[in-house]
Amino acid sequence: MQDLKITLVQADLSWENWEENLARFKFLLERIVSTDLILLPETFNTGFSINPAKCAEPPDGPSMRFLREQAARRNAVIMATLLTLEEGDCYNRLVCMHPDGHCETYDKRHLFRLSEEYRIFKGGEKQFITGIKGWNVAAIVCYDLRFPVWCRNTWSDGQYGYDLLVCLANWPASRMHVWNTLLAARAMENQTYVAGVNRVGEDGHGTGHTGGSVALDPKGKPIYRAGEAEERTETVILSATDLEIFRESFTMGMDWDRFTINNIR
């Protein structure tokens, strides 16, 4: 496993305007010189709207084509979420787009009740882990962060389930203490790097977002934290050696409880 370069893109989002948002991210991504993984906020193309009639796209829509083009151009994996309409159901779908054009997806498991997201969208049932340059990378979406069982790492015969946990979010300014606390907790309890990417600006309901995008080491300490209320694109190097040394010196994974998740709701 070699070091991994990740780029956190903290941006303002235009409400329910995919054309303007794609233009914005095209500009922001042009600043990236070299990276392995690019992380965009939740619902990067529309903001956190629950209006699928206006915002949901088919699996081959313009936002998916944009991600495919940008992944190839940057020679990097891109993760983002968008509202996807498929076979009559709508999903808040995380897309993991690889430079060669193939993609993997994860449908947000925990749908936010305060916004009625859970009434309109269909939740996913499978956790997501993908391989990037020898790293196992897990990904969750916003409200998923509050559920430690869903985020739980595993250990078996010296092998960890994942090495980096990514959270893409539209997390409001009023709950930033929760954001910071849970991200650090997920890093410490799972002995993993954590990267959380959040938006800035107001959404269409007047809800403010101050960003707070962050990369944390496995001890929960910040490697990088974006400034508040500003658009920022930053590339951070995650050390494979530091992760291996920490895990070998503090073998907490050997004592983790083993369990299964029941997907019947």
Secondary structure, DSSP 8 states (H G I E B T S, - for coil): ---EEEEEEE-B--TT-HHHHHHHHHHHHTT--S-SEEE--TTTTT-S---HHHH-B-TTSHHHHHHHHHHHHHTSEEEEEEEEEETTEEEEEEEEE-TTS-EEEEE-SS--TTTTHHHHS----S--EEEETTEEEEEEEGGGGG-TTTT---EETTEES-SEEEEE----GGGHHHHHHHHHHHHHHHTSEEEEE--EEE-TT--EEEB--EEE-TTS-EEEE--BTS-EEEEEEE-HHHHHHHHHHS-GGGG----------
